[in-house]
Every structure is written in structure tokens, then in C-alpha cells.
């Protein structure tokens, strides 16, 4: 097993032989690194080092942002760009629930790997926000696929549902980032 070093200033962890003149994360001198012993078991470390959950959550977050952005822009522009954006909205709205399913299952796996359970207070809140996000994404998919999106009523419905999805995405991100500093038991 490779020896690890931890930056005293920012907590960045890296392999001893890769420590250079400065910390790659915060820029303090390399002499600020101290030996570090990882308390996570090898099996859990192998799973966590794949970063499956962080990767999986970025797709629905990006979709939520661009769905909201495009739904606002559609209200402000005329043809022919409007038609193209409506097609993009339809495609993204159709794909969003599927990306959320992937993020949800990777989140369950991540919670189980990191905390040995998925019933911690923060993870429970993440599950609730995730389910609300999923329900809104299903409604958004239905509304966007329900026929021609040419009415202002459909445009506003899509914008409101996109806003709800984006807000859920923000809260999920904030809850997830609050767990970054959590110390994992062996």
C-alpha cells in the first residue's frame, strides 16, 4: 500500500512520492504535508475511489439547470430558434428521469458504502428531495411530451416544473457537500 501525505493547511491527501514543492490544492509549500493513515478499509476505498455517485449526480443537475434556462429563453425569443429550443427541452425532459434513477441508485450505494446505512438524517433528507425531484421530472416529461408545445400555458408549466427541478438540484447539492467533511468509520 502506498504511503499517503496530508496537507496541514487544507487537508488535501496524496501519495507521498507525488508531493512536490507546493500543495496542488491550496499552494502552500510542500513541507506542510504530514504522514496520513487512511482509516477506510481497502474494499470500501476501491468503491469510493471510482467516484460513481459524484459523477452520476452531475447529469441531472446539468439537465435541471439547462431545462430552466431554456424554458426562460423560449418565452423571450421568436422562431426559428424557439423551435430548436423546444426540441432540446423535450429531449432533456425525456432523459431527466432516467438520469435521476441512476443518480438515486448510485447515491444509495454511496451512502451504504460510506456510512454503512442510508438512514442518517442528511441521507433521509437527500432521499426526500430526490423523490420530489424525480416526481417533478416525471411531470415535466409528461407535460413536454404531451403534444405541440406552442402555447404560453405549456411554456409556463415547463418553466415552473423546471424551476422546481432546479431548486431540488440545489438542495441536493448543498446536502451532499455538507457530507464531504464527514469522517468515515473503518
N, C-alpha and C positions, 0 to 999 in steps of 0.2 A: 504494500500500500504506500502511496506517495505521501511525503510529509507536506503538511499544509501550513500556511502562514496567514495571519490575520492582521489587517491594518488597525492599529490602535486608534487612529483618528476616525475612520468611517466604518470599520467592520468588514471591509472587503476581504474575501478569502480567496487565496490562490495557492497553487503548488509552489513549493519552496524554490525550485530551480527556475521558475518564471519571474520571481521577484526581481525587479530592475532598480533603476535609480530613483524612480518615483512610483507612487501608487497609481495604477491605471484608472482608478475610480475617482480619487479626490486630489491627486497631485502632490501629496506630502512626500518627503524624502523616503526612500526605500528602507532606511534604518528604523522607521516607525512600525515595521512589521514584527510580529512576535509569533512564536510557535502556537499552532492551534490544533486541538484534537477534536475531530468531528464526533459528535455523540449519536449520530444516526447510524443504524445498522446498515451493513453493506447492501442487503436486499432492498431496503427502503430507499437507500441512496440511489441505487440503479434506477428505480422507478421515478424518483423525483428529478433525477438528472436528465430525464427525457423531456421535461417541461411540457408535458402533453396538455395539461389544463391551461396554463397561461397562453399557449398557442391557440387552443380551441376557443377561448373567450374573445379573442380579437376579431374574429369574423363577425359574430353577431353585433358586437359593439360598432364596428365599421358600418355594417348594414344599417343599424339603427340611426347612426349619425347621417349617413347619406340619404336614407329614406326621408328623414325630417328635412334636410337641406333641399333635396329635390322637390319635395311636396310644397315647400315655401316658394321656391323659384317658379314652379309651374303656375302658381297664382299670379305671378308678376310678368310673365312673358307670353308672346303670341307664337303662332305657327311659324316655321316648321319645327323649331327646337322643342316646343312644347310636346309635340307628338313623340319625339325621341325620348324625352324625359319620362313621359308616361309609360313608355315601353320599359325603360330602365326600372321605374318604380314597380311595375308588375313583376318583372323578373326578380328583383331583390325581395319584394314582399313574398313571393312564392318560395324563395330559398331561405328566408329568415327562420321560419320554424325548424327547418332541418338543421341549421347551424346551431340553434339553441338546444336541440336534442343532444347533439354532440358535445356541446359545452356543459350541459347538465350532467351527462354521464361521466365526462372527464372530471367534473367537479366532485361528484360522489366518490370516484376513485381517488382523487387527490385528498379529499377530506379523510377518507378511510386510511390512506397511506400516512398522512401527516399526523393525524390526531387519533387514530385507531377507531374513530367513530364519526358519524355525521350529525350528531345531536347536540353539538356545542351551541351556545346561544347565538354566536355570529353565523355559524353554518345554518342554523334554523332560519335566521332572517334571510340569508342568501337563497335558501330553498324557496321561501315565500316570495321574494322578489323575482326569482327565476320563474316560478309558476305564473305570476302575474304577467311577466314579460312574455312568456310563452302564450298565454291566453290572448293577450293583446296582439301578438304576432299572427295568431290564427285568425282573429277578426280582421286584421289588416290584410292578410292574404285573401280572405273571402271577399272583402269589400273591393280590393283591387282587381280581382278576377271576375267579378260579378257582371261583366258586360262592359260596354264602352264607358270609359272614364272621361266623359266630356262635360259633365255637369259640375257646377260650382259646389253643389252639395256633396258629391263624391270626392272632389278635391279637398274640401274642408274635413270630411270624415277621415280621409287618408292622412291629412296633416295632423289631426288630433290623435289618431291612433299611433302615428309615427312619433309624436311628442311623448306619448305615454311610454312607448318602447324605449325611447332615448333616455327618459328620466329613470326608468328601471335599470338601464345600462349604466348610468352614472352611479346609482346607489349600489349596484353590484360591484362596480369597480372600487368604490370607496370602502365597502365592506371587505373586499378582497385585499386591498392594500393595507388595511388595518391588521391583517394576519401575517404580513411579511416579516415582522419582527418577532413573531411567536417562536418560542423555544420548543423544539420537538422532543418528546421523550424518546430515548433509545430506539 
